Amino acid sequence: MRAYRLSLMTFAVILVALISIAHATKQSTEATDDQMISSAMSAAPPTVGKSATIVAMGADGTMRTLREGTNGFTCMPDNPATPGPDPMCMDKNGLDWAMAWVSQTEPAAGRVGFMYMLAGGTDASNTDPYATEPATGNHWIETGPHVMIVGADASFYDLYPKSVDPDTSQPYVMWADTPYVHLMAPAR
């Protein structure tokens, strides 16, 4: 009987230790609010980022405000689930456009928006707004630091190259022929 108690006690100590290690590991992989704020601010010029509202999107698509801002811009931190950096900062129309993209609804017409992604952008398909990884025919591209113009009239986008395999060192149209068409303009 004594050996049985020792075994249960040993098991309980090991179980508590494993749970503590798992909890500590989970916490170390989750970004703190300060880390997310810093990541989000890296998307824009310092003067824009320091006064922007900072939000983080949950796995369910809901937004949590990390810091209220005063300049009309909203910044979001890097999404650790994507293969590259992708913090972004946008004006009100840009945020509305991004929320339409995330919710897979049509963006409002005639509401031109501006977005910064000065830390770069996650490698992405230039033809499929919802591609999550490279696949045959989806024209995966690498994007460095850039700004975006969203919500413009179709004639605006006709002024720029619409190749599915663009030269990312010059302005080009991304996701042409979709509701989420936008201009990508390198910032370097």
C-alpha positions as CSV (number, residue, x, y, z in Angstrom):
1,M,0.0,0.0,0.0
2,R,2.8,2.4,0.8
3,A,4.4,1.8,-2.6
4,Y,1.0,2.6,-4.2
5,R,0.8,5.9,-2.4
6,L,4.3,6.8,-3.4
7,S,3.5,6.0,-7.0
8,L,0.4,8.2,-6.9
9,M,2.3,11.0,-5.2
10,T,5.1,10.7,-7.8
11,F,2.6,10.7,-10.6
12,A,0.9,13.8,-9.1
13,V,4.2,15.7,-8.8
14,I,5.1,14.7,-12.4
15,L,1.7,15.8,-13.7
16,V,1.8,19.2,-12.0
17,A,5.4,19.7,-13.4
18,L,4.2,18.8,-16.9
19,I,1.2,21.1,-16.7
20,S,3.5,23.9,-15.4
21,I,5.9,23.4,-18.3
22,A,3.1,23.3,-20.9
23,H,1.6,26.5,-19.5
24,A,5.0,28.3,-19.4
25,T,5.7,27.1,-23.0
26,K,2.3,28.4,-24.2
27,Q,2.9,31.8,-22.5
28,S,6.3,32.1,-24.0
29,T,4.9,31.6,-27.6
30,E,2.1,34.1,-27.1
31,A,3.0,37.8,-27.6
32,T,2.4,40.2,-24.8
33,D,0.4,43.3,-25.4
34,D,3.6,45.4,-25.4
35,Q,5.1,43.1,-28.0
36,M,2.0,43.3,-30.2
37,I,1.9,47.1,-29.9
38,S,5.6,47.3,-30.9
39,S,4.9,45.0,-33.9
40,A,1.9,47.0,-35.0
41,M,3.7,50.3,-34.8
42,S,6.5,48.9,-37.1
43,A,4.0,48.9,-40.0
44,A,3.9,52.7,-40.2
45,P,6.3,55.7,-40.0
46,P,7.1,56.4,-36.3
47,T,5.0,59.6,-36.3
48,V,1.9,57.6,-37.5
49,G,2.4,54.5,-35.4
50,K,2.9,56.3,-32.1
51,S,-0.5,58.0,-32.3
52,A,-2.4,55.1,-34.0
53,T,-5.0,52.9,-32.4
54,I,-3.5,49.4,-31.9
55,V,-5.8,46.4,-32.3
56,A,-5.2,42.6,-32.3
57,M,-7.4,40.1,-34.1
58,G,-8.4,37.0,-32.2
59,A,-8.5,33.6,-33.8
60,D,-12.3,34.0,-34.2
61,G,-11.9,37.3,-36.1
62,T,-12.9,39.6,-33.2
63,M,-10.8,42.7,-32.6
64,R,-9.3,43.7,-29.2
65,T,-8.1,47.2,-28.7
66,L,-4.6,47.2,-27.1
67,R,-4.3,51.0,-27.2
68,E,-6.5,53.9,-28.2
69,G,-5.1,56.3,-30.7
70,T,-5.7,59.9,-31.8
71,N,-4.7,60.2,-35.5
72,G,-7.4,58.1,-37.3
73,F,-5.0,55.3,-38.2
74,T,-5.4,51.7,-36.9
75,C,-2.4,49.3,-36.7
76,M,-2.4,45.6,-36.3
77,P,0.6,43.4,-35.3
78,D,2.2,40.6,-37.3
79,N,0.2,37.5,-37.6
80,P,2.5,34.7,-36.2
81,A,0.6,32.1,-38.2
82,T,1.7,33.5,-41.5
83,P,5.1,32.7,-43.1
84,G,6.5,36.3,-43.1
85,P,6.1,39.7,-41.4
86,D,2.7,41.3,-42.0
87,P,1.9,44.1,-39.5
88,M,-0.3,46.7,-41.1
89,C,-1.5,50.2,-40.4
90,M,-4.4,51.8,-42.2
91,D,-6.8,54.8,-42.3
92,K,-10.5,54.3,-41.6
93,N,-11.4,53.4,-45.2
94,G,-8.4,51.0,-45.3
95,L,-9.6,49.3,-42.1
96,D,-13.1,49.0,-43.5
97,W,-11.7,47.4,-46.7
98,A,-9.5,45.0,-44.7
99,M,-12.5,44.0,-42.6
100,A,-14.5,43.3,-45.7
101,W,-11.6,41.1,-47.0
102,V,-11.4,39.3,-43.7
103,S,-15.2,38.7,-43.6
104,Q,-15.3,37.8,-47.3
105,T,-17.8,40.5,-48.1
106,E,-17.7,43.2,-50.8
107,P,-15.8,46.4,-49.8
108,A,-17.8,49.6,-50.0
109,A,-17.5,51.3,-53.4
110,G,-15.9,54.7,-53.7
111,R,-14.1,54.7,-50.4
112,V,-10.4,55.0,-51.2
113,G,-8.2,53.9,-48.3
114,F,-4.5,54.0,-47.6
115,M,-2.4,51.2,-45.8
116,Y,1.2,50.9,-44.6
117,M,3.1,47.7,-44.4
118,L,6.6,49.0,-43.9
119,A,7.8,45.8,-42.2
120,G,7.0,44.0,-45.4
121,G,4.2,41.6,-46.3
122,T,3.7,37.9,-46.0
123,D,4.4,36.1,-49.2
124,A,1.0,35.8,-50.9
125,S,-0.9,34.7,-53.9
126,N,-1.4,37.5,-56.4
127,T,-4.5,35.8,-57.7
128,D,-6.3,34.3,-54.7
129,P,-7.1,36.7,-51.8
130,Y,-7.6,33.6,-49.5
131,A,-4.6,31.4,-50.4
132,T,-2.7,30.4,-47.3
133,E,0.3,28.7,-49.0
134,P,1.9,28.4,-52.4
135,A,0.2,26.1,-54.8
136,T,0.4,25.4,-58.5
137,G,-1.1,28.3,-60.4
138,N,-1.7,30.7,-57.5
139,H,1.3,32.9,-58.3
140,W,2.9,33.3,-54.9
141,I,5.0,36.4,-54.6
142,E,7.4,38.0,-52.1
143,T,6.6,41.5,-51.0
144,G,8.9,43.8,-49.2
145,P,8.0,47.1,-47.4
146,H,5.2,48.8,-49.2
147,V,2.1,50.9,-49.1
148,M,-1.3,50.1,-50.6
149,I,-4.2,52.0,-52.1
150,V,-7.5,50.2,-51.7
151,G,-11.1,51.0,-52.8
152,A,-10.2,53.1,-55.8
153,D,-12.2,53.2,-59.0
154,A,-11.3,50.4,-61.5
155,S,-9.9,53.0,-63.9
156,F,-7.2,53.9,-61.3
157,Y,-5.9,50.3,-61.3
158,D,-5.8,50.3,-65.1
159,L,-2.9,52.7,-64.9
160,Y,-0.6,50.0,-63.3
161,P,0.7,46.6,-64.3
162,K,-1.6,43.7,-63.5
163,S,0.7,40.8,-64.2
164,V,0.0,37.8,-62.0
165,D,3.8,37.5,-61.6
166,P,4.6,41.2,-61.0
167,D,7.9,43.0,-60.6
168,T,7.5,43.9,-56.9
169,S,10.2,46.6,-57.2
170,Q,7.6,48.9,-58.8
171,P,3.9,49.6,-58.2
172,Y,1.6,46.8,-59.4
173,V,-2.0,45.7,-59.0
174,M,-2.7,42.8,-56.6
175,W,-5.8,40.6,-56.7
176,A,-6.9,42.1,-60.0
177,D,-10.4,41.0,-61.1
178,T,-11.5,40.4,-57.5
179,P,-13.4,42.7,-55.1
180,Y,-10.2,43.1,-53.2
181,V,-8.1,44.6,-56.1
182,H,-5.5,47.1,-54.7
183,L,-2.3,48.9,-55.7
184,M,0.9,47.7,-54.1
185,A,3.7,50.3,-54.1
186,P,7.2,49.5,-52.8
187,A,8.5,51.8,-50.1
188,R,12.2,51.2,-50.8
